[in-house]
Amino acid sequence: KIESIPVEVIYASSAEKGEGDASHLVDGDPNTYWHTVYSVTVAKYPHWIDFDCAEVKTIKGFTYLPRQNSSNGNIKDYQLQVSNDGKNWGEIIVKGSFENNQEEKRVMFTKPVKARYVRFTALSSQNGDDFATGSGIKILN
């Protein structure tokens, strides 16, 4: 049975304070969302989020739920890396493109990996803007 690992966001390359906090990716609420900075300046791609699984876990994949109340900033191209110390990021485990819709996306790895930290990197948006958003990311085991 595939379940999600409880994770904490420990770093975001960019986040709009308040409304767009990266912690919204793991709060379980589809109505809240992470949004990269747009008020002072607009951060350019790539945008990344680092997650801590609290201990080394077997990771089989992840899900991405786009922002539900707007298609602004929906992620198109992505990659995912893992680390055991949160500093040294290994090779890219999976890289791809999401379909352009509001459905939850599920990406399974070709083989499970063991790691404590996960870095999700958004490489581009569906509409070509520099924003990235998301309502939820789950790490699956």
VENTAPE-V161872 format. One record per pair of residues at least 6 apart in sequence whose ideal C-beta (glycine too) atoms are under 6 Angstrom apart, sorted by the first residue. I is the first residue (numbers start at 1). J is the second residue. Records with the same first field share a line. If there is no record, write none. Layout:
BEGIN
I->J + J
END
This chain:
BEGIN
2->140
4->138 + 140
5->53 + 57 + 139 + 141
7->26 + 51 + 53 + 139
8->52
9->22 + 23 + 26
10->50 + 52
11->50
12->22 + 49
13->47 + 48
14->36 + 37 + 43 + 47
15->21 + 22
16->35 + 37 + 38
20->34 + 35
22->34 + 49
24->32 + 33 + 34
25->34 + 134 + 136 + 137
30->68 + 135
33->67 + 133 + 135
34->134
35->133
36->43 + 47 + 131 + 132
37->43
42->130
44->130
45->124
46->121 + 123
47->122 + 132
48->119 + 121
49->120
50->119
51->118
52->117
53->116
56->114 + 116
57->141
58->112 + 114 + 141
59->113 + 139 + 141
60->109 + 112 + 140 + 141
61->107 + 108 + 109 + 140
62->107 + 139 + 140
63->104 + 106 + 138
64->105 + 134 + 137
65->104 + 135 + 136
66->74 + 102
67->133 + 135
68->102 + 135
73->125 + 131 + 132 + 133
74->126
75->98 + 122 + 132
76->97 + 124 + 125 + 126
77->97 + 123 + 124
78->122
79->92 + 95 + 121
80->93 + 94 + 120
81->89 + 90 + 92 + 119
82->113 + 115 + 118
83->89 + 117
84->115 + 116
86->117
89->119
93->109 + 113
94->107 + 109
98->105
100->126
118->139
120->137
122->132
END
